Amino acid sequence: MVTVEELKVKYPGAEAGQMGDSPELASELAALIKNGMKTASCGAFTSYQNEKSAPKIGSYTIILNGQNVPVCVTRLISMQLVRFCDVTLELARKEGEGDLSLEYWQKEHKRFFSNEGHFSNDMELVAEEFELIEVL
């Protein structure tokens, strides 16, 4: 099994991390990325502003499952600023979650951002699209 450290040598500057807010969700989302179903994600713009090194187009991410095991590597290909209320069905489908509907996306992301303590219908999100580079 390849380690995060070995992958960081292969992909200089790569960050490693999980998606979601629980180990179960991290494993589910990692599997969706690995299988090519999930090609986008989003985060609160305020969270990006607080990061020491926010992701940049062209950067690599080592996707970890809920047990912190590397599952795949992605490369960021686009970023855009969008308000929660303006997220489209196209973006919701690219996120690859649930039944792929906008309603499911809105429900789950409202829960996620509310749990983080900063949901509002007009909050700004950074929508990221990525490509699968390597399955581990």
MOTAMO-V194608 format. One record per run of one state. SS is the DSSP state (~ for helix, > for strand, _ for the rest). FROM is the first residue (numbers start at 0). TO is the last residue. If there is no record, write none. Layout:
BEGIN
ss: [SS	SS]
from: [FROM	FROM]
to: [TO	TO]
END
This chain:
BEGIN
ss: [_	~	_	>	_	~	_	>	~	_	>	_	>	~	_	~	_	~	_	>	_]
from: [0	3	10	14	17	22	34	39	44	50	59	64	69	83	86	88	95	101	115	123	135]
to: [2	9	13	16	21	33	38	43	49	58	63	68	82	85	87	94	100	114	122	134	135]
END
